[in-house]
Amino acid sequence: MEKAIYNILTTDGPVTAITTQVSPSSIPQDATYPAITFQRISNDPSDTKDGVSTLDVIMLDVDLWGDVYATGKDLADKVRTALD
């Protein structure tokens, strides 16, 4: 899942046009902005009695980092569109 999210966020034109960095979990302290971090916060498999679960409910936390509110808001809109 994380690999797919990373690929989407690093190849989407509108997102990459204004983002300096996309990384799982954390960004360096001296990172330039705007930047994106993401991490899995839960994974709940659907239990079945007759085999392996074919559906997992996964929750991801996507954080957007910026130094100007307007840029952060613009990035949030672009990330939402890319992930939809």
C-alpha positions as CSV (number, residue, x, y, z in Angstrom):
1,M,0.0,0.0,0.0
2,E,2.7,2.5,1.0
3,K,4.6,1.9,-2.2
4,A,1.4,2.6,-4.3
5,I,0.8,5.9,-2.4
6,Y,4.4,6.9,-2.8
7,N,4.2,6.2,-6.6
8,I,1.0,8.3,-6.9
9,L,2.4,11.2,-5.0
10,T,5.7,11.3,-6.8
11,T,4.4,11.0,-10.3
12,D,1.3,13.2,-10.2
13,G,2.1,16.4,-12.1
14,P,0.2,18.9,-10.0
15,V,1.6,17.5,-6.8
16,T,5.2,17.3,-8.0
17,A,5.0,20.8,-9.4
18,I,4.9,22.3,-5.8
19,T,6.3,19.5,-3.6
20,T,10.0,19.3,-2.7
21,Q,9.9,16.0,-0.9
22,V,7.6,12.9,-0.4
23,S,8.7,10.4,2.2
24,P,7.3,7.7,4.4
25,S,7.1,8.4,8.1
26,S,9.4,11.5,8.5
27,I,11.3,14.3,6.8
28,P,14.8,15.5,7.7
29,Q,14.9,18.4,10.1
30,D,16.4,20.7,7.4
31,A,13.9,19.8,4.7
32,T,12.6,22.3,2.3
33,Y,8.8,22.9,2.0
34,P,6.2,22.0,1.0
35,A,6.7,18.3,1.7
36,I,4.6,15.3,2.3
37,T,4.9,12.4,4.8
38,F,2.7,9.4,5.2
39,Q,2.5,6.3,7.3
40,R,0.2,3.3,8.0
41,I,-1.6,3.8,11.3
42,S,-3.8,0.6,11.2
43,N,-4.4,-2.5,9.3
44,D,-7.6,-4.5,10.1
45,P,-8.0,-7.7,8.2
46,S,-11.5,-9.1,7.6
47,D,-11.5,-12.5,9.3
48,T,-13.0,-15.4,7.4
49,K,-13.6,-18.9,8.4
50,D,-12.7,-20.6,5.2
51,G,-9.5,-19.0,4.0
52,V,-7.2,-16.0,3.8
53,S,-8.8,-12.6,4.2
54,T,-9.3,-10.9,0.8
55,L,-10.1,-7.5,2.3
56,D,-8.0,-5.4,4.7
57,V,-9.1,-2.0,6.0
58,I,-6.0,0.1,6.0
59,M,-5.7,3.6,7.5
60,L,-3.0,5.9,6.4
61,D,-2.0,9.2,7.9
62,V,-0.9,11.7,5.2
63,D,0.7,14.9,6.6
64,L,1.5,18.0,4.5
65,W,4.2,20.4,5.6
66,G,4.5,23.9,4.5
67,D,5.7,27.3,5.6
68,V,2.8,29.3,4.1
69,Y,-0.9,28.4,4.7
70,A,-2.0,29.1,1.1
71,T,0.7,26.7,-0.3
72,G,-0.3,24.0,2.2
73,K,-4.0,24.4,1.3
74,D,-3.2,24.2,-2.4
75,L,-1.0,21.1,-1.8
76,A,-3.8,19.5,0.2
77,D,-6.3,20.0,-2.7
78,K,-3.8,18.5,-5.2
79,V,-3.0,15.5,-3.0
80,R,-6.7,14.8,-2.4
81,T,-7.3,14.8,-6.1
82,A,-4.3,12.6,-6.8
83,L,-5.4,10.0,-4.2
84,D,-9.0,10.0,-5.3
